[in-house]
Amino acid sequence: MSSTRTGPPVSPEAGGEIGVRSAAALIGLLLVGLVDNQILSPVLREIALSFHVSVGRVGTTVSGYALAAAAAALVVGPLSDRGGRSRFLTAAGLSFALGSTLAYFSNFFGLFVAARIVSGASAGVISALVVATIADRVPYERRGRAMGWVASAYFAAPILFVPAASWLADLSSWRAIYVVFALTSILLSILVRSWIDEGHHRKPKGSETARQSSSYLRFFLNRTTAAGAVSAFFVSGGITGFILYLGAFLGERYGLSVTQIGLVFLLSGAASLAGAVGAGPLSD
């Protein structure tokens, strides 16, 4: 009998379709990493003052964060194909908590830089594996809707959680944010490990491992996927640079407080959130 199904099948190692609470834990863990990445803009000046360094020097920590995220995602992604997603997600969440703890206790700028690198590597793994886990578990016909909710997390971070974190920093200090990050990531890591059932995860054979190892090369040799990667690089780089120094600019030019800068992020992201949620079902 012929089938009308289009697209690739769900991974046989998926262990069953993902449930609501498991998806909520995954997206929650992703949100923590996203807020951590974006909260630096509103508190950039405060961090620079506490370490007696320039705003530009604190801004360079974003480069270390991003490079660590990219490298860790590229390394751990193939490993999770063989070892299962949830164990690597749990490890990344706990490592993220470690980076946040180091940031809280950092008493000199070098330690803060190291903490940001640890957090960046962890956030990169979380971002890659949350998407991979949901792609594994959701049937192709509904995958656009699911990815729409994942994409909404990227825009919910500046709309909802960055303002909240900014308010906390204004009320207490920028270090208080990292306490919340550490505790939240520990809790969500435990929930992910408890709720994501790997099923009977089948380790790939030698030939499959070789195919997985060469997948990155094939990705960049294909003109379509290579062009997508290049365009994503420039879009992500442009947005990151703009957002990073936006908070410092608003504070220096207009005298906005950390809380007020957080509200700017809230008001500017509503259209992006609507587009992310609506585009998924339309693509299906």
GIFEN-V580051 format. One record per backbone hydrogen bond with DSSP energy under -0.5 kcal/mol. CO is the residue of the C=O (numbers start at 1). NH is the residue of the N-H. E is the energy in kcal/mol with one decimal. If there is no record, write none. Layout:
CO	NH	E
CO	NH	E
//
This chain:
11	14	-1.6
19	23	-2.4
20	24	-2.4
21	25	-2.1
22	26	-2.3
23	27	-2.8
24	28	-2.3
25	29	-2.2
26	30	-2.3
27	31	-2.5
28	32	-1.9
29	33	-1.6
30	34	-2.1
31	35	-2.9
32	36	-2.2
33	37	-1.7
34	38	-1.9
35	39	-2.3
38	41	-1.0
39	43	-1.3
41	44	-1.1
43	47	-2.3
44	48	-2.2
45	49	-2.4
46	50	-2.0
47	51	-1.6
48	52	-0.7
48	53	-2.3
54	58	-1.7
55	59	-2.2
56	60	-1.1
58	61	-1.6
59	62	-1.6
60	63	-1.0
60	64	-1.2
61	65	-2.3
62	66	-2.9
63	67	-2.7
64	68	-2.2
65	69	-2.1
66	70	-2.5
67	71	-2.5
68	72	-2.4
69	73	-2.2
70	74	-2.1
71	75	-1.8
72	76	-3.0
73	77	-2.0
74	78	-0.6
75	79	-1.0
76	80	-2.5
77	81	-1.0
78	82	-0.9
79	82	-0.6
79	83	-2.8
80	84	-1.8
84	88	-0.7
85	89	-2.5
86	90	-2.7
87	91	-2.0
88	92	-2.5
89	93	-2.5
90	94	-2.3
91	95	-2.4
92	96	-2.4
93	97	-1.8
94	98	-1.8
95	99	-2.3
96	100	-2.4
97	101	-2.2
98	102	-2.5
99	103	-2.1
100	104	-2.0
101	105	-2.0
102	106	-0.8
108	111	-0.7
108	112	-1.4
109	113	-2.2
110	114	-2.1
111	115	-2.4
112	116	-2.2
113	117	-1.9
114	118	-2.2
115	119	-2.4
116	120	-2.5
117	121	-2.5
118	122	-2.0
119	123	-2.9
120	124	-2.3
121	125	-1.7
122	126	-2.4
123	127	-2.7
124	128	-2.1
125	129	-2.7
126	130	-2.4
127	131	-1.5
128	132	-2.0
129	133	-2.7
130	134	-2.1
131	135	-2.4
132	136	-2.2
133	137	-1.7
134	138	-2.1
139	142	-1.6
139	143	-0.5
140	143	-1.0
140	144	-0.5
142	146	-1.9
143	147	-2.9
144	148	-1.7
145	149	-1.5
146	150	-1.7
147	151	-2.9
148	152	-1.8
149	153	-1.0
150	153	-0.8
150	154	-0.7
151	154	-0.8
151	155	-0.9
152	156	-2.6
153	157	-1.6
154	158	-0.5
155	159	-1.4
156	160	-3.0
156	161	-1.1
157	162	-2.9
160	164	-1.1
161	165	-2.8
162	166	-2.5
163	167	-2.4
164	168	-2.1
165	169	-2.3
166	170	-2.3
167	171	-2.3
168	172	-2.6
173	176	-1.0
173	177	-0.5
174	177	-0.7
174	178	-0.6
175	178	-0.7
175	179	-0.9
176	180	-1.6
177	181	-2.2
178	182	-2.1
179	183	-2.3
180	184	-2.6
181	185	-2.4
182	186	-1.8
183	187	-2.1
184	188	-2.6
185	189	-2.1
186	190	-1.9
187	191	-2.0
188	192	-2.7
189	193	-2.2
190	194	-1.9
191	195	-2.8
192	196	-2.3
195	197	-0.9
196	198	-0.6
199	201	-1.3
201	203	-0.6
205	209	-2.6
206	210	-2.1
207	211	-1.8
208	212	-2.4
209	213	-2.3
210	214	-1.4
212	215	-1.2
214	218	-2.0
215	219	-2.1
216	220	-1.8
217	221	-1.4
218	222	-1.3
222	226	-2.6
223	227	-2.2
224	228	-2.0
225	229	-2.2
226	230	-2.3
227	231	-2.5
228	232	-2.4
229	233	-2.0
230	234	-1.9
231	235	-2.5
232	236	-2.8
233	237	-2.5
234	238	-2.5
235	239	-2.5
236	240	-2.7
237	241	-2.3
238	242	-2.2
239	243	-2.9
240	244	-2.6
241	245	-1.4
242	246	-0.9
243	247	-0.9
245	249	-2.1
246	250	-2.7
247	251	-2.2
248	252	-2.5
249	253	-3.0
250	254	-1.4
250	256	-1.5
251	255	-0.9
257	261	-2.3
258	262	-2.0
259	263	-1.6
260	264	-1.4
261	265	-1.5
262	266	-1.7
263	267	-2.6
264	268	-1.9
265	269	-0.8
266	269	-0.6
267	270	-0.5
269	273	-2.2
270	274	-2.3
271	275	-2.3
272	276	-2.2
273	277	-2.2
274	278	-2.3
275	279	-2.1
276	280	-0.9
277	281	-0.7
278	282	-1.3
279	283	-2.3
280	284	-1.7
//
